[in-house]
């Protein structure tokens, strides 16, 4: 077992990591090129989806998805997912078959190539330290939803350090409430075991993405947003 672990570590660092770096660079370049030419088109999403599936494949991570039948094609949603690992991004990008924009922390804008590609693709950066900037980010998200896109957000705000779910922040739920759009809770299960926030070693295995029943926000308007957050949190947590 120790020999196998050692061999996989060598494979991971000598083969996988360099390939993923190159794939990330190529994905960013193609996204920068394609996004202005094919705005709001599935074509501009293809590089990121291929990148995500290739990355999971390289690390021998199998992704299982349940509940896709609950999503109505052509309809906008606010997807709220738990966040345990960097691999959550690959799972959602690769296996959630809808046009969507990420809501991401502003620090990611500074990542070479990735930040520019995200901006060109129309993803939304949030400055959580500035209330006015955060409000503008919500307005940008609402504009994307009005164009027929969906929004994906990790309402915990950051990855879990111990595999346990954190409290949710209000932003995603306020967006859904403002536009009366359904919230779709998403459970990502097994990604913490594959790669935790404090580890640099990927462990092969299965990650499961579970799409829950969309929540109609209308009964929670206008003053029951905390209850909506609690309901979503409990649905996500129920299958962890």
N, C-alpha and C positions, 0 to 999 in steps of 0.2 A: 504493500500500500504506500509506504514512504517513497519507494522507487517510482511508482506511478505518479504520485504527487510531484516529485522532483521533475520527472519528465514532462508533465503537463506545464509546470512552471517555466521550464526552458522553452517549450512550444509557445506558451503565452507571450513571453517577453521577446523571443527571437523572431517569431513568425507573426503572431496575431497583432501585437502592438504596432509594429511598423506598417503592416497592411492597413490597419484601422486608421492610422494617421494619414496615409495616402488616400484612403477612401473618403475620409472626412474632408480633406483638401479638395479632392475632385468633386465631391457632393456640393461643397460650398461654391465652387466655381460654376458648376452647372446651374445651381439654384440662382446665383447672381445673374447669369445670362438668361435663363428661361423665365424667371419671374416677371420681368417687365414685358416680355413678348407674349406670354400666356398668363395674364393675371386672372385669378379666380378660375383656373383650369386645372384639371387633374394632372396635366402634363408637367407642370412645375413642381408637383409633389413626388413624381416618380424617383428622382435622384435620392431624396431623403428616405423613401420607402425601401429602395434597393439597399441603401447604406445600412439601414436598420436591420433588415433581414440578413444581409451578409455578415454584419457584426455578430449577431446572435448565432449564426451558423458557424462562424470561425471558432467561437468559444463553446460549441456544442451545447447551446441552450435551445431547448424546444419550447415553443410558445403554444399554449392552448387557450382558446377563446370560447366563452359561453355568453349567450344572450344577445348576439348580433341581431337576431330577429326582432328584438324590441325597438330597434332604431328604424324610423321611417325615412326612406330615401328622399332627398330633396328638402328635408326639414332642418331648421337650425336648432341646435341644442347648446347648452352649457354643460360640458363634461367636467365633473369634479372627481379626481382620483387621489387615492392615498399615495404617498411618496416614500419609498423605502430604499431606492437604489438608483444609480445612474441608468441602469438598464430599463427602468420604467419608461424613459424617453424612447428607447428603441422599440419597446413593446407597443406603445401607443402609435408611434409613427408607422411602424411596419404592419400593424394588424387592426387598426381602427379605420375602416374603409369610408371615411367621410372627409370632405374638405374642411379643414379647421385651421385656426390660428392659435398659437401658444400665447399664454400670458406668462412672461418670464421676468425674473429679477434683472434690474438694469445692469448689474455687474457683467452679465453675459455679453452685453454689447461690446465689451472690450476684448473679447476672445478673438484673436486674428482669424480672418476669413469667416468664421462661424457667426460672429456678431454682425458683419455686413450682410451675409447671406440671410440671416434671420430678419434683418431690417428690410431687405429687398423683397423678401417673401411676405411681408406684411404682418409678421409676428409683433406682439406688443410688449414693450419693456415697461416695467413698473418700478418707480422710485418709492419704496415704502417709507423712506425717511422724510418725505415731503408730501403733505396732504394735498396741496394744489396739483403737484405733478401726478400723484396717484389718481386724482379726479380726472385729469386729462387722459390718463391711460384707460380709465373706464369708458370715457367717451369714445376713444379710438376703438375699443373692443365692441362697443355698441354699433359703431359704423360698420365694422366687419360683419356683424350678425345681420344687419339690415341688407347686406349684399348677398346674403344666402349662405355665408360661412357659419361654421360652428366655432366654439371657443373651448379650449382645453386648459385647465388650470389645476395646479396642485394646491388646494386651499390650506394645507399645513404650512406652506410658505418655503419649506426646505425639506431635505431628506431626514428621515428618522435616524437617530444615532444608535438606537437599540432595537429597532424592529417594531416598536409600539407606536400607535397612531398618536399624533399631537392634536392640540386644539385647532379648529378651523378658523381662518380669517374670513372676514365678511365679504370681500370684494366680488367673488364669483356669484354669490347669492344676491348681491345688490344688482349686479348686471342682469341676472335672470329676472329679478323682480321688476326692474325698470322697463324691460321689454316684454314682460309676461311670457317668457320662454321657459320651457321645461328644463329642469336640472336632471342630468343623468349621473347618478353615483356610479363610480367604477372602482372595483376592487382589484388591485394588483397583488397577487399572492406568490410568494416564493422568490421575489427578486432580492430581498435582503439576504437570503441564504446564498444567492449566487454572487453578490458583491455588495458588502455593506459600505457605509460611508467612510468608515475608518480603515478599510482594507484596500490593498492593491492587487489582491489575488482573486481571480474569478473562479468559481466552482461550477463545473458543468451540471446541468439538471433542467428542471422544468419550471417555467414561470406561467402562471395562469392569470388571464385577464377576464374578469366577470363583469358584464354589463348588466346593471340593475334596471328595474322598471323606471322609466322617466317619471319624474315628480311634477305634477301640475302645480305651479307656484300660486295660482289664483287664490286658493283658500288661505294663503299665508299673507296676502296683501291687505293693508299696507304696513302693518306694524308687527307681524309675526315672523320676521326674518330669523331671529334666533331659534325659533322652533324648526324652521326649514333647515337650518344648519345642523341642528341636533338630529333631525330625521335622516338627513343625508349621511352624517357621521355614523349613525347606528347601522344603516343599511350596508355601508362599506365595511364596517367592523364586524358585522354579523357572520361573515364567511372567512375571516382571517384565521 
